[in-house]
Amino acid sequence: MTANLHEDEAVGRVVDRLKDAYRDRYGPGAVETTVATARDHFRDAPIRGFIPVLVERRARETLDHHR
């Protein structure tokens, strides 16, 4: 398994968690877009191991502040 595939799977689980956590406030597309934007913020990060955690944190902050 490549590192990128592992990261993709981990970010996919982030999307699933956030869709569930924010289902009463946002549609699935809004969550997916927010996660994609958060991930894009880290696109040039040389160390990829913590990207899913950082993406989830950034996406949650965005979703919490756009009520």
PDBQT receptor file of N, H, CA, C and O in Angstrom, charges set to zero:
ATOM      1  N   MET A   1       0.855  -1.185   0.000  1.00  0.00    +0.000 N 
ATOM      2  CA  MET A   1       0.000   0.000   0.000  1.00  0.00    +0.000 C 
ATOM      3  C   MET A   1       0.893   1.238   0.000  1.00  0.00    +0.000 C 
ATOM      4  O   MET A   1       1.811   1.356   0.812  1.00  0.00    +0.000 OA
ATOM      5  N   THR A   2       0.617   2.134  -0.901  1.00  0.00    +0.000 N 
ATOM      6  H   THR A   2      -0.129   2.038  -1.560  1.00  0.00    +0.000 HD
ATOM      7  CA  THR A   2       1.416   3.353  -0.953  1.00  0.00    +0.000 C 
ATOM      8  C   THR A   2       0.959   4.332   0.121  1.00  0.00    +0.000 C 
ATOM      9  O   THR A   2      -0.151   4.239   0.645  1.00  0.00    +0.000 OA
ATOM     10  N   ALA A   3       1.831   5.256   0.428  1.00  0.00    +0.000 N 
ATOM     11  H   ALA A   3       2.733   5.331   0.002  1.00  0.00    +0.000 HD
ATOM     12  CA  ALA A   3       1.506   6.254   1.446  1.00  0.00    +0.000 C 
ATOM     13  C   ALA A   3       0.311   7.097   1.018  1.00  0.00    +0.000 C 
ATOM     14  O   ALA A   3      -0.542   7.440   1.837  1.00  0.00    +0.000 OA
ATOM     15  N   ASN A   4       0.254   7.430  -0.279  1.00  0.00    +0.000 N 
ATOM     16  H   ASN A   4       0.946   7.151  -0.945  1.00  0.00    +0.000 HD
ATOM     17  CA  ASN A   4      -0.849   8.252  -0.764  1.00  0.00    +0.000 C 
ATOM     18  C   ASN A   4      -2.184   7.516  -0.631  1.00  0.00    +0.000 C 
ATOM     19  O   ASN A   4      -3.190   8.119  -0.258  1.00  0.00    +0.000 OA
ATOM     20  N   LEU A   5      -2.195   6.221  -0.932  1.00  0.00    +0.000 N 
ATOM     21  H   LEU A   5      -1.377   5.731  -1.235  1.00  0.00    +0.000 HD
ATOM     22  CA  LEU A   5      -3.421   5.442  -0.804  1.00  0.00    +0.000 C 
ATOM     23  C   LEU A   5      -3.850   5.380   0.660  1.00  0.00    +0.000 C 
ATOM     24  O   LEU A   5      -5.036   5.504   0.968  1.00  0.00    +0.000 OA
ATOM     25  N   HIS A   6      -2.896   5.191   1.551  1.00  0.00    +0.000 N 
ATOM     26  H   HIS A   6      -1.933   5.091   1.300  1.00  0.00    +0.000 HD
ATOM     27  CA  HIS A   6      -3.196   5.173   2.984  1.00  0.00    +0.000 C 
ATOM     28  C   HIS A   6      -3.795   6.518   3.407  1.00  0.00    +0.000 C 
ATOM     29  O   HIS A   6      -4.777   6.553   4.148  1.00  0.00    +0.000 OA
ATOM     30  N   GLU A   7      -3.217   7.608   2.944  1.00  0.00    +0.000 N 
ATOM     31  H   GLU A   7      -2.419   7.580   2.341  1.00  0.00    +0.000 HD
ATOM     32  CA  GLU A   7      -3.729   8.941   3.268  1.00  0.00    +0.000 C 
ATOM     33  C   GLU A   7      -5.126   9.125   2.696  1.00  0.00    +0.000 C 
ATOM     34  O   GLU A   7      -6.001   9.666   3.371  1.00  0.00    +0.000 OA
ATOM     35  N   ASP A   8      -5.347   8.683   1.464  1.00  0.00    +0.000 N 
ATOM     36  H   ASP A   8      -4.635   8.243   0.916  1.00  0.00    +0.000 HD
ATOM     37  CA  ASP A   8      -6.669   8.797   0.849  1.00  0.00    +0.000 C 
ATOM     38  C   ASP A   8      -7.725   8.051   1.661  1.00  0.00    +0.000 C 
ATOM     39  O   ASP A   8      -8.824   8.559   1.883  1.00  0.00    +0.000 OA
ATOM     40  N   GLU A   9      -7.379   6.843   2.100  1.00  0.00    +0.000 N 
ATOM     41  H   GLU A   9      -6.486   6.431   1.920  1.00  0.00    +0.000 HD
ATOM     42  CA  GLU A   9      -8.323   6.057   2.899  1.00  0.00    +0.000 C 
ATOM     43  C   GLU A   9      -8.600   6.729   4.240  1.00  0.00    +0.000 C 
ATOM     44  O   GLU A   9      -9.744   6.768   4.694  1.00  0.00    +0.000 OA
ATOM     45  N   ALA A  10      -7.567   7.249   4.866  1.00  0.00    +0.000 N 
ATOM     46  H   ALA A  10      -6.638   7.217   4.498  1.00  0.00    +0.000 HD
ATOM     47  CA  ALA A  10      -7.733   7.917   6.155  1.00  0.00    +0.000 C 
ATOM     48  C   ALA A  10      -8.589   9.180   6.018  1.00  0.00    +0.000 C 
ATOM     49  O   ALA A  10      -9.440   9.449   6.866  1.00  0.00    +0.000 OA
ATOM     50  N   VAL A  11      -8.366   9.946   4.962  1.00  0.00    +0.000 N 
ATOM     51  H   VAL A  11      -7.674   9.728   4.274  1.00  0.00    +0.000 HD
ATOM     52  CA  VAL A  11      -9.169  11.147   4.737  1.00  0.00    +0.000 C 
ATOM     53  C   VAL A  11     -10.611  10.748   4.403  1.00  0.00    +0.000 C 
ATOM     54  O   VAL A  11     -11.549  11.454   4.772  1.00  0.00    +0.000 OA
ATOM     55  N   GLY A  12     -10.788   9.640   3.719  1.00  0.00    +0.000 N 
ATOM     56  H   GLY A  12     -10.026   9.066   3.420  1.00  0.00    +0.000 HD
ATOM     57  CA  GLY A  12     -12.142   9.136   3.465  1.00  0.00    +0.000 C 
ATOM     58  C   GLY A  12     -12.880   8.826   4.752  1.00  0.00    +0.000 C 
ATOM     59  O   GLY A  12     -14.079   9.080   4.864  1.00  0.00    +0.000 OA
ATOM     60  N   ARG A  13     -12.166   8.279   5.720  1.00  0.00    +0.000 N 
ATOM     61  H   ARG A  13     -11.192   8.072   5.629  1.00  0.00    +0.000 HD
ATOM     62  CA  ARG A  13     -12.796   8.019   7.023  1.00  0.00    +0.000 C 
ATOM     63  C   ARG A  13     -13.126   9.325   7.743  1.00  0.00    +0.000 C 
ATOM     64  O   ARG A  13     -14.122   9.411   8.460  1.00  0.00    +0.000 OA
ATOM     65  N   VAL A  14     -12.285  10.335   7.547  1.00  0.00    +0.000 N 
ATOM     66  H   VAL A  14     -11.475  10.264   6.965  1.00  0.00    +0.000 HD
ATOM     67  CA  VAL A  14     -12.574  11.666   8.107  1.00  0.00    +0.000 C 
ATOM     68  C   VAL A  14     -13.882  12.186   7.526  1.00  0.00    +0.000 C 
ATOM     69  O   VAL A  14     -14.740  12.681   8.258  1.00  0.00    +0.000 OA
ATOM     70  N   VAL A  15     -14.030  12.074   6.216  1.00  0.00    +0.000 N 
ATOM     71  H   VAL A  15     -13.333  11.673   5.622  1.00  0.00    +0.000 HD
ATOM     72  CA  VAL A  15     -15.261  12.528   5.549  1.00  0.00    +0.000 C 
ATOM     73  C   VAL A  15     -16.466  11.808   6.147  1.00  0.00    +0.000 C 
ATOM     74  O   VAL A  15     -17.474  12.439   6.465  1.00  0.00    +0.000 OA
ATOM     75  N   ASP A  16     -16.364  10.494   6.299  1.00  0.00    +0.000 N 
ATOM     76  H   ASP A  16     -15.545   9.982   6.040  1.00  0.00    +0.000 HD
ATOM     77  CA  ASP A  16     -17.477   9.726   6.860  1.00  0.00    +0.000 C 
ATOM     78  C   ASP A  16     -17.821  10.183   8.278  1.00  0.00    +0.000 C 
ATOM     79  O   ASP A  16     -18.994  10.338   8.617  1.00  0.00    +0.000 OA
ATOM     80  N   ARG A  17     -16.800  10.397   9.101  1.00  0.00    +0.000 N 
ATOM     81  H   ARG A  17     -15.847  10.272   8.826  1.00  0.00    +0.000 HD
ATOM     82  CA  ARG A  17     -17.046  10.845  10.485  1.00  0.00    +0.000 C 
ATOM     83  C   ARG A  17     -17.722  12.214  10.517  1.00  0.00    +0.000 C 
ATOM     84  O   ARG A  17     -18.660  12.443  11.279  1.00  0.00    +0.000 OA
ATOM     85  N   LEU A  18     -17.227  13.114   9.677  1.00  0.00    +0.000 N 
ATOM     86  H   LEU A  18     -16.464  12.928   9.057  1.00  0.00    +0.000 HD
ATOM     87  CA  LEU A  18     -17.778  14.467   9.689  1.00  0.00    +0.000 C 
ATOM     88  C   LEU A  18     -19.182  14.513   9.092  1.00  0.00    +0.000 C 
ATOM     89  O   LEU A  18     -20.021  15.287   9.554  1.00  0.00    +0.000 OA
ATOM     90  N   LYS A  19     -19.447  13.706   8.086  1.00  0.00    +0.000 N 
ATOM     91  H   LYS A  19     -18.766  13.077   7.712  1.00  0.00    +0.000 HD
ATOM     92  CA  LYS A  19     -20.817  13.636   7.552  1.00  0.00    +0.000 C 
ATOM     93  C   LYS A  19     -21.778  13.209   8.648  1.00  0.00    +0.000 C 
ATOM     94  O   LYS A  19     -22.880  13.746   8.766  1.00  0.00    +0.000 OA
ATOM     95  N   ASP A  20     -21.353  12.242   9.447  1.00  0.00    +0.000 N 
ATOM     96  H   ASP A  20     -20.458  11.807   9.351  1.00  0.00    +0.000 HD
ATOM     97  CA  ASP A  20     -22.201  11.772  10.542  1.00  0.00    +0.000 C 
ATOM     98  C   ASP A  20     -22.329  12.836  11.628  1.00  0.00    +0.000 C 
ATOM     99  O   ASP A  20     -23.424  13.094  12.126  1.00  0.00    +0.000 OA
ATOM    100  N   ALA A  21     -21.220  13.442  11.987  1.00  0.00    +0.000 N 
ATOM    101  H   ALA A  21     -20.330  13.232  11.583  1.00  0.00    +0.000 HD
ATOM    102  CA  ALA A  21     -21.219  14.422  13.082  1.00  0.00    +0.000 C 
ATOM    103  C   ALA A  21     -22.005  15.690  12.743  1.00  0.00    +0.000 C 
ATOM    104  O   ALA A  21     -22.596  16.309  13.627  1.00  0.00    +0.000 OA
ATOM    105  N   TYR A  22     -22.011  16.073  11.471  1.00  0.00    +0.000 N 
ATOM    106  H   TYR A  22     -21.530  15.570  10.753  1.00  0.00    +0.000 HD
ATOM    107  CA  TYR A  22     -22.639  17.337  11.071  1.00  0.00    +0.000 C 
ATOM    108  C   TYR A  22     -23.871  17.135  10.203  1.00  0.00    +0.000 C 
ATOM    109  O   TYR A  22     -24.304  18.065   9.523  1.00  0.00    +0.000 OA
ATOM    110  N   ARG A  23     -24.438  15.943  10.216  1.00  0.00    +0.000 N 
ATOM    111  H   ARG A  23     -24.086  15.188  10.769  1.00  0.00    +0.000 HD
ATOM    112  CA  ARG A  23     -25.563  15.632   9.321  1.00  0.00    +0.000 C 
ATOM    113  C   ARG A  23     -26.782  16.512   9.555  1.00  0.00    +0.000 C 
ATOM    114  O   ARG A  23     -27.586  16.712   8.644  1.00  0.00    +0.000 OA
ATOM    115  N   ASP A  24     -26.929  17.036  10.760  1.00  0.00    +0.000 N 
ATOM    116  H   ASP A  24     -26.276  16.874  11.500  1.00  0.00    +0.000 HD
ATOM    117  CA  ASP A  24     -28.079  17.886  11.058  1.00  0.00    +0.000 C 
ATOM    118  C   ASP A  24     -27.894  19.323  10.569  1.00  0.00    +0.000 C 
ATOM    119  O   ASP A  24     -28.856  20.089  10.519  1.00  0.00    +0.000 OA
ATOM    120  N   ARG A  25     -26.657  19.694  10.207  1.00  0.00    +0.000 N 
ATOM    121  H   ARG A  25     -25.875  19.072  10.248  1.00  0.00    +0.000 HD
ATOM    122  CA  ARG A  25     -26.381  21.071   9.795  1.00  0.00    +0.000 C 
ATOM    123  C   ARG A  25     -25.900  21.209   8.356  1.00  0.00    +0.000 C 
ATOM    124  O   ARG A  25     -26.085  22.256   7.736  1.00  0.00    +0.000 OA
ATOM    125  N   TYR A  26     -25.282  20.154   7.821  1.00  0.00    +0.000 N 
ATOM    126  H   TYR A  26     -25.131  19.303   8.324  1.00  0.00    +0.000 HD
ATOM    127  CA  TYR A  26     -24.704  20.245   6.478  1.00  0.00    +0.000 C 
ATOM    128  C   TYR A  26     -25.016  19.001   5.669  1.00  0.00    +0.000 C 
ATOM    129  O   TYR A  26     -25.098  17.896   6.207  1.00  0.00    +0.000 OA
ATOM    130  N   GLY A  27     -25.186  19.192   4.384  1.00  0.00    +0.000 N 
ATOM    131  H   GLY A  27     -25.119  20.089   3.947  1.00  0.00    +0.000 HD
ATOM    132  CA  GLY A  27     -25.349  18.067   3.485  1.00  0.00    +0.000 C 
ATOM    133  C   GLY A  27     -24.008  17.410   3.215  1.00  0.00    +0.000 C 
ATOM    134  O   GLY A  27     -22.962  17.996   3.495  1.00  0.00    +0.000 OA
ATOM    135  N   PRO A  28     -24.028  16.194   2.672  1.00  0.00    +0.000 N 
ATOM    136  CA  PRO A  28     -22.791  15.474   2.390  1.00  0.00    +0.000 C 
ATOM    137  C   PRO A  28     -21.839  16.244   1.475  1.00  0.00    +0.000 C 
ATOM    138  O   PRO A  28     -20.624  16.208   1.673  1.00  0.00    +0.000 OA
ATOM    139  N   GLY A  29     -22.376  16.932   0.488  1.00  0.00    +0.000 N 
ATOM    140  H   GLY A  29     -23.363  16.962   0.327  1.00  0.00    +0.000 HD
ATOM    141  CA  GLY A  29     -21.533  17.679  -0.440  1.00  0.00    +0.000 C 
ATOM    142  C   GLY A  29     -20.773  18.801   0.237  1.00  0.00    +0.000 C 
ATOM    143  O   GLY A  29     -19.613  19.054  -0.089  1.00  0.00    +0.000 OA
ATOM    144  N   ALA A  30     -21.414  19.473   1.174  1.00  0.00    +0.000 N 
ATOM    145  H   ALA A  30     -22.356  19.267   1.439  1.00  0.00    +0.000 HD
ATOM    146  CA  ALA A  30     -20.754  20.562   1.895  1.00  0.00    +0.000 C 
ATOM    147  C   ALA A  30     -19.606  20.033   2.748  1.00  0.00    +0.000 C 
ATOM    148  O   ALA A  30     -18.551  20.661   2.836  1.00  0.00    +0.000 OA
ATOM    149  N   VAL A  31     -19.813  18.886   3.368  1.00  0.00    +0.000 N 
ATOM    150  H   VAL A  31     -20.670  18.376   3.296  1.00  0.00    +0.000 HD
ATOM    151  CA  VAL A  31     -18.749  18.285   4.182  1.00  0.00    +0.000 C 
ATOM    152  C   VAL A  31     -17.593  17.844   3.287  1.00  0.00    +0.000 C 
ATOM    153  O   VAL A  31     -16.431  18.091   3.607  1.00  0.00    +0.000 OA
ATOM    154  N   GLU A  32     -17.905  17.201   2.184  1.00  0.00    +0.000 N 
ATOM    155  H   GLU A  32     -18.850  17.001   1.924  1.00  0.00    +0.000 HD
ATOM    156  CA  GLU A  32     -16.863  16.747   1.263  1.00  0.00    +0.000 C 
ATOM    157  C   GLU A  32     -16.042  17.926   0.738  1.00  0.00    +0.000 C 
ATOM    158  O   GLU A  32     -14.816  17.845   0.654  1.00  0.00    +0.000 OA
ATOM    159  N   THR A  33     -16.712  19.005   0.392  1.00  0.00    +0.000 N 
ATOM    160  H   THR A  33     -17.707  19.071   0.460  1.00  0.00    +0.000 HD
ATOM    161  CA  THR A  33     -16.016  20.197  -0.101  1.00  0.00    +0.000 C 
ATOM    162  C   THR A  33     -15.133  20.801   0.985  1.00  0.00    +0.000 C 
ATOM    163  O   THR A  33     -14.004  21.209   0.714  1.00  0.00    +0.000 OA
ATOM    164  N   THR A  34     -15.636  20.858   2.196  1.00  0.00    +0.000 N 
ATOM    165  H   THR A  34     -16.553  20.527   2.416  1.00  0.00    +0.000 HD
ATOM    166  CA  THR A  34     -14.869  21.417   3.309  1.00  0.00    +0.000 C 
ATOM    167  C   THR A  34     -13.617  20.585   3.571  1.00  0.00    +0.000 C 
ATOM    168  O   THR A  34     -12.541  21.139   3.799  1.00  0.00    +0.000 OA
ATOM    169  N   VAL A  35     -13.749  19.270   3.540  1.00  0.00    +0.000 N 
ATOM    170  H   VAL A  35     -14.622  18.821   3.355  1.00  0.00    +0.000 HD
ATOM    171  CA  VAL A  35     -12.599  18.392   3.759  1.00  0.00    +0.000 C 
ATOM    172  C   VAL A  35     -11.595  18.547   2.617  1.00  0.00    +0.000 C 
ATOM    173  O   VAL A  35     -10.387  18.598   2.853  1.00  0.00    +0.000 OA
ATOM    174  N   ALA A  36     -12.085  18.622   1.398  1.00  0.00    +0.000 N 
ATOM    175  H   ALA A  36     -13.065  18.581   1.206  1.00  0.00    +0.000 HD
ATOM    176  CA  ALA A  36     -11.186  18.789   0.246  1.00  0.00    +0.000 C 
ATOM    177  C   ALA A  36     -10.412  20.104   0.344  1.00  0.00    +0.000 C 
ATOM    178  O   ALA A  36      -9.218  20.151   0.048  1.00  0.00    +0.000 OA
ATOM    179  N   THR A  37     -11.087  21.154   0.755  1.00  0.00    +0.000 N 
ATOM    180  H   THR A  37     -12.057  21.115   0.996  1.00  0.00    +0.000 HD
ATOM    181  CA  THR A  37     -10.431  22.452   0.922  1.00  0.00    +0.000 C 
ATOM    182  C   THR A  37      -9.388  22.384   2.037  1.00  0.00    +0.000 C 
ATOM    183  O   THR A  37      -8.285  22.912   1.897  1.00  0.00    +0.000 OA
ATOM    184  N   ALA A  38      -9.742  21.736   3.134  1.00  0.00    +0.000 N 
ATOM    185  H   ALA A  38     -10.638  21.307   3.247  1.00  0.00    +0.000 HD
ATOM    186  CA  ALA A  38      -8.797  21.587   4.248  1.00  0.00    +0.000 C 
ATOM    187  C   ALA A  38      -7.587  20.774   3.804  1.00  0.00    +0.000 C 
ATOM    188  O   ALA A  38      -6.454  21.113   4.145  1.00  0.00    +0.000 OA
ATOM    189  N   ARG A  39      -7.814  19.715   3.056  1.00  0.00    +0.000 N 
ATOM    190  H   ARG A  39      -8.734  19.439   2.779  1.00  0.00    +0.000 HD
ATOM    191  CA  ARG A  39      -6.697  18.884   2.589  1.00  0.00    +0.000 C 
ATOM    192  C   ARG A  39      -5.806  19.658   1.627  1.00  0.00    +0.000 C 
ATOM    193  O   ARG A  39      -4.582  19.534   1.662  1.00  0.00    +0.000 OA
ATOM    194  N   ASP A  40      -6.421  20.446   0.782  1.00  0.00    +0.000 N 
ATOM    195  H   ASP A  40      -7.416  20.547   0.754  1.00  0.00    +0.000 HD
ATOM    196  CA  ASP A  40      -5.658  21.239  -0.183  1.00  0.00    +0.000 C 
ATOM    197  C   ASP A  40      -4.698  22.192   0.524  1.00  0.00    +0.000 C 
ATOM    198  O   ASP A  40      -3.619  22.490   0.012  1.00  0.00    +0.000 OA
ATOM    199  N   HIS A  41      -5.094  22.662   1.692  1.00  0.00    +0.000 N 
ATOM    200  H   HIS A  41      -5.971  22.419   2.108  1.00  0.00    +0.000 HD
ATOM    201  CA  HIS A  41      -4.243  23.558   2.476  1.00  0.00    +0.000 C 
ATOM    202  C   HIS A  41      -2.894  22.901   2.797  1.00  0.00    +0.000 C 
ATOM    203  O   HIS A  41      -1.879  23.587   2.922  1.00  0.00    +0.000 OA
ATOM    204  N   PHE A  42      -2.888  21.584   2.928  1.00  0.00    +0.000 N 
ATOM    205  H   PHE A  42      -3.712  21.027   2.826  1.00  0.00    +0.000 HD
ATOM    206  CA  PHE A  42      -1.681  20.849   3.310  1.00  0.00    +0.000 C 
ATOM    207  C   PHE A  42      -1.021  20.139   2.124  1.00  0.00    +0.000 C 
ATOM    208  O   PHE A  42      -0.171  19.273   2.333  1.00  0.00    +0.000 OA
ATOM    209  N   ARG A  43      -1.384  20.477   0.911  1.00  0.00    +0.000 N 
ATOM    210  H   ARG A  43      -2.075  21.180   0.741  1.00  0.00    +0.000 HD
ATOM    211  CA  ARG A  43      -0.915  19.745  -0.274  1.00  0.00    +0.000 C 
ATOM    212  C   ARG A  43       0.597  19.732  -0.425  1.00  0.00    +0.000 C 
ATOM    213  O   ARG A  43       1.146  18.777  -0.974  1.00  0.00    +0.000 OA
ATOM    214  N   ASP A  44       1.280  20.759   0.045  1.00  0.00    +0.000 N 
ATOM    215  H   ASP A  44       0.834  21.534   0.491  1.00  0.00    +0.000 HD
ATOM    216  CA  ASP A  44       2.731  20.827  -0.108  1.00  0.00    +0.000 C 
ATOM    217  C   ASP A  44       3.491  20.398   1.144  1.00  0.00    +0.000 C 
ATOM    218  O   ASP A  44       4.714  20.527   1.203  1.00  0.00    +0.000 OA
ATOM    219  N   ALA A  45       2.785  19.898   2.127  1.00  0.00    +0.000 N 
ATOM    220  H   ALA A  45       1.792  19.793   2.079  1.00  0.00    +0.000 HD
ATOM    221  CA  ALA A  45       3.453  19.477   3.365  1.00  0.00    +0.000 C 
ATOM    222  C   ALA A  45       4.364  18.284   3.067  1.00  0.00    +0.000 C 
ATOM    223  O   ALA A  45       3.912  17.293   2.494  1.00  0.00    +0.000 OA
ATOM    224  N   PRO A  46       5.617  18.368   3.443  1.00  0.00    +0.000 N 
ATOM    225  CA  PRO A  46       6.543  17.287   3.117  1.00  0.00    +0.000 C 
ATOM    226  C   PRO A  46       6.334  16.024   3.956  1.00  0.00    +0.000 C 
ATOM    227  O   PRO A  46       6.616  14.918   3.493  1.00  0.00    +0.000 OA
ATOM    228  N   ILE A  47       5.854  16.182   5.157  1.00  0.00    +0.000 N 
ATOM    229  H   ILE A  47       5.625  17.080   5.532  1.00  0.00    +0.000 HD
ATOM    230  CA  ILE A  47       5.597  15.036   6.032  1.00  0.00    +0.000 C 
ATOM    231  C   ILE A  47       4.103  14.783   6.026  1.00  0.00    +0.000 C 
ATOM    232  O   ILE A  47       3.322  15.645   6.429  1.00  0.00    +0.000 OA
ATOM    233  N   ARG A  48       3.701  13.605   5.570  1.00  0.00    +0.000 N 
ATOM    234  H   ARG A  48       4.335  12.904   5.243  1.00  0.00    +0.000 HD
ATOM    235  CA  ARG A  48       2.294  13.332   5.298  1.00  0.00    +0.000 C 
ATOM    236  C   ARG A  48       1.586  12.553   6.406  1.00  0.00    +0.000 C 
ATOM    237  O   ARG A  48       0.362  12.428   6.374  1.00  0.00    +0.000 OA
ATOM    238  N   GLY A  49       2.311  12.037   7.364  1.00  0.00    +0.000 N 
ATOM    239  H   GLY A  49       3.306  12.138   7.389  1.00  0.00    +0.000 HD
ATOM    240  CA  GLY A  49       1.733  11.141   8.359  1.00  0.00    +0.000 C 
ATOM    241  C   GLY A  49       0.591  11.711   9.174  1.00  0.00    +0.000 C 
ATOM    242  O   GLY A  49      -0.310  10.974   9.575  1.00  0.00    +0.000 OA
ATOM    243  N   PHE A  50       0.611  12.996   9.422  1.00  0.00    +0.000 N 
ATOM    244  H   PHE A  50       1.343  13.594   9.096  1.00  0.00    +0.000 HD
ATOM    245  CA  PHE A  50      -0.426  13.605  10.260  1.00  0.00    +0.000 C 
ATOM    246  C   PHE A  50      -1.478  14.363   9.453  1.00  0.00    +0.000 C 
ATOM    247  O   PHE A  50      -2.341  15.024  10.029  1.00  0.00    +0.000 OA
ATOM    248  N   ILE A  51      -1.414  14.274   8.150  1.00  0.00    +0.000 N 
ATOM    249  H   ILE A  51      -0.713  13.737   7.681  1.00  0.00    +0.000 HD
ATOM    250  CA  ILE A  51      -2.344  15.022   7.302  1.00  0.00    +0.000 C 
ATOM    251  C   ILE A  51      -3.803  14.723   7.637  1.00  0.00    +0.000 C 
ATOM    252  O   ILE A  51      -4.579  15.667   7.790  1.00  0.00    +0.000 OA
ATOM    253  N   PRO A  52      -4.220  13.457   7.759  1.00  0.00    +0.000 N 
ATOM    254  CA  PRO A  52      -5.638  13.213   8.082  1.00  0.00    +0.000 C 
ATOM    255  C   PRO A  52      -6.094  13.891   9.375  1.00  0.00    +0.000 C 
ATOM    256  O   PRO A  52      -7.203  14.421   9.444  1.00  0.00    +0.000 OA
ATOM    257  N   VAL A  53      -5.242  13.871  10.390  1.00  0.00    +0.000 N 
ATOM    258  H   VAL A  53      -4.342  13.440  10.334  1.00  0.00    +0.000 HD
ATOM    259  CA  VAL A  53      -5.589  14.512  11.671  1.00  0.00    +0.000 C 
ATOM    260  C   VAL A  53      -5.701  16.024  11.486  1.00  0.00    +0.000 C 
ATOM    261  O   VAL A  53      -6.643  16.649  11.974  1.00  0.00    +0.000 OA
ATOM    262  N   LEU A  54      -4.752  16.594  10.790  1.00  0.00    +0.000 N 
ATOM    263  H   LEU A  54      -3.987  16.087  10.393  1.00  0.00    +0.000 HD
ATOM    264  CA  LEU A  54      -4.772  18.041  10.557  1.00  0.00    +0.000 C 
ATOM    265  C   LEU A  54      -5.953  18.457   9.697  1.00  0.00    +0.000 C 
ATOM    266  O   LEU A  54      -6.568  19.495   9.940  1.00  0.00    +0.000 OA
ATOM    267  N   VAL A  55      -6.270  17.654   8.697  1.00  0.00    +0.000 N 
ATOM    268  H   VAL A  55      -5.770  16.810   8.500  1.00  0.00    +0.000 HD
ATOM    269  CA  VAL A  55      -7.419  17.935   7.829  1.00  0.00    +0.000 C 
ATOM    270  C   VAL A  55      -8.706  17.893   8.643  1.00  0.00    +0.000 C 
ATOM    271  O   VAL A  55      -9.553  18.777   8.515  1.00  0.00    +0.000 OA
ATOM    272  N   GLU A  56      -8.853  16.875   9.475  1.00  0.00    +0.000 N 
ATOM    273  H   GLU A  56      -8.164  16.157   9.579  1.00  0.00    +0.000 HD
ATOM    274  CA  GLU A  56     -10.076  16.781  10.282  1.00  0.00    +0.000 C 
ATOM    275  C   GLU A  56     -10.206  17.975  11.221  1.00  0.00    +0.000 C 
ATOM    276  O   GLU A  56     -11.290  18.542  11.364  1.00  0.00    +0.000 OA
ATOM    277  N   ARG A  57      -9.119  18.350  11.853  1.00  0.00    +0.000 N 
ATOM    278  H   ARG A  57      -8.239  17.889  11.737  1.00  0.00    +0.000 HD
ATOM    279  CA  ARG A  57      -9.159  19.488  12.775  1.00  0.00    +0.000 C 
ATOM    280  C   ARG A  57      -9.549  20.770  12.042  1.00  0.00    +0.000 C 
ATOM    281  O   ARG A  57     -10.392  21.532  12.516  1.00  0.00    +0.000 OA
ATOM    282  N   ARG A  58      -8.936  20.999  10.892  1.00  0.00    +0.000 N 
ATOM    283  H   ARG A  58      -8.252  20.380  10.506  1.00  0.00    +0.000 HD
ATOM    284  CA  ARG A  58      -9.222  22.214  10.113  1.00  0.00    +0.000 C 
ATOM    285  C   ARG A  58     -10.667  22.207   9.595  1.00  0.00    +0.000 C 
ATOM    286  O   ARG A  58     -11.348  23.232   9.631  1.00  0.00    +0.000 OA
ATOM    287  N   ALA A  59     -11.122  21.065   9.122  1.00  0.00    +0.000 N 
ATOM    288  H   ALA A  59     -10.570  20.232   9.093  1.00  0.00    +0.000 HD
ATOM    289  CA  ALA A  59     -12.496  20.968   8.604  1.00  0.00    +0.000 C 
ATOM    290  C   ALA A  59     -13.511  21.185   9.726  1.00  0.00    +0.000 C 
ATOM    291  O   ALA A  59     -14.509  21.878   9.529  1.00  0.00    +0.000 OA
ATOM    292  N   ARG A  60     -13.268  20.605  10.888  1.00  0.00    +0.000 N 
ATOM    293  H   ARG A  60     -12.457  20.043  11.048  1.00  0.00    +0.000 HD
ATOM    294  CA  ARG A  60     -14.185  20.811  12.019  1.00  0.00    +0.000 C 
ATOM    295  C   ARG A  60     -14.252  22.293  12.412  1.00  0.00    +0.000 C 
ATOM    296  O   ARG A  60     -15.327  22.822  12.691  1.00  0.00    +0.000 OA
ATOM    297  N   GLU A  61     -13.098  22.946  12.430  1.00  0.00    +0.000 N 
ATOM    298  H   GLU A  61     -12.224  22.516  12.203  1.00  0.00    +0.000 HD
ATOM    299  CA  GLU A  61     -13.089  24.371  12.760  1.00  0.00    +0.000 C 
ATOM    300  C   GLU A  61     -13.918  25.158  11.746  1.00  0.00    +0.000 C 
ATOM    301  O   GLU A  61     -14.691  26.038  12.123  1.00  0.00    +0.000 OA
ATOM    302  N   THR A  62     -13.762  24.850  10.498  1.00  0.00    +0.000 N 
ATOM    303  H   THR A  62     -13.134  24.134  10.192  1.00  0.00    +0.000 HD
ATOM    304  CA  THR A  62     -14.526  25.526   9.452  1.00  0.00    +0.000 C 
ATOM    305  C   THR A  62     -16.018  25.264   9.625  1.00  0.00    +0.000 C 
ATOM    306  O   THR A  62     -16.822  26.196   9.602  1.00  0.00    +0.000 OA
ATOM    307  N   LEU A  63     -16.385  24.007   9.796  1.00  0.00    +0.000 N 
ATOM    308  H   LEU A  63     -15.732  23.250   9.814  1.00  0.00    +0.000 HD
ATOM    309  CA  LEU A  63     -17.806  23.653   9.931  1.00  0.00    +0.000 C 
ATOM    310  C   LEU A  63     -18.418  24.258  11.195  1.00  0.00    +0.000 C 
ATOM    311  O   LEU A  63     -19.579  24.667  11.189  1.00  0.00    +0.000 OA
ATOM    312  N   ASP A  64     -17.652  24.315  12.258  1.00  0.00    +0.000 N 
ATOM    313  H   ASP A  64     -16.709  23.983  12.263  1.00  0.00    +0.000 HD
ATOM    314  CA  ASP A  64     -18.172  24.886  13.511  1.00  0.00    +0.000 C 
ATOM    315  C   ASP A  64     -18.365  26.394  13.411  1.00  0.00    +0.000 C 
ATOM    316  O   ASP A  64     -19.240  26.941  14.082  1.00  0.00    +0.000 OA
ATOM    317  N   HIS A  65     -17.582  27.069  12.601  1.00  0.00    +0.000 N 
ATOM    318  H   HIS A  65     -16.871  26.624  12.056  1.00  0.00    +0.000 HD
ATOM    319  CA  HIS A  65     -17.656  28.513  12.505  1.00  0.00    +0.000 C 
ATOM    320  C   HIS A  65     -18.580  29.016  11.407  1.00  0.00    +0.000 C 
ATOM    321  O   HIS A  65     -18.770  30.224  11.263  1.00  0.00    +0.000 OA
ATOM    322  N   HIS A  66     -19.150  28.117  10.642  1.00  0.00    +0.000 N 
ATOM    323  H   HIS A  66     -18.996  27.136  10.759  1.00  0.00    +0.000 HD
ATOM    324  CA  HIS A  66     -20.081  28.504   9.572  1.00  0.00    +0.000 C 
ATOM    325  C   HIS A  66     -21.473  27.970   9.856  1.00  0.00    +0.000 C 
ATOM    326  O   HIS A  66     -22.088  27.323   9.009  1.00  0.00    +0.000 OA
ATOM    327  N   ARG A  67     -21.949  28.240  11.018  1.00  0.00    +0.000 N 
ATOM    328  H   ARG A  67     -21.450  28.766  11.707  1.00  0.00    +0.000 HD
ATOM    329  CA  ARG A  67     -23.269  27.727  11.425  1.00  0.00    +0.000 C 
ATOM    330  C   ARG A  67     -24.312  28.399  10.667  1.00  0.00    +0.000 C 
ATOM    331  O   ARG A  67     -25.494  28.114  10.857  1.00  0.00    +0.000 OA
TER     332      ARG A  67
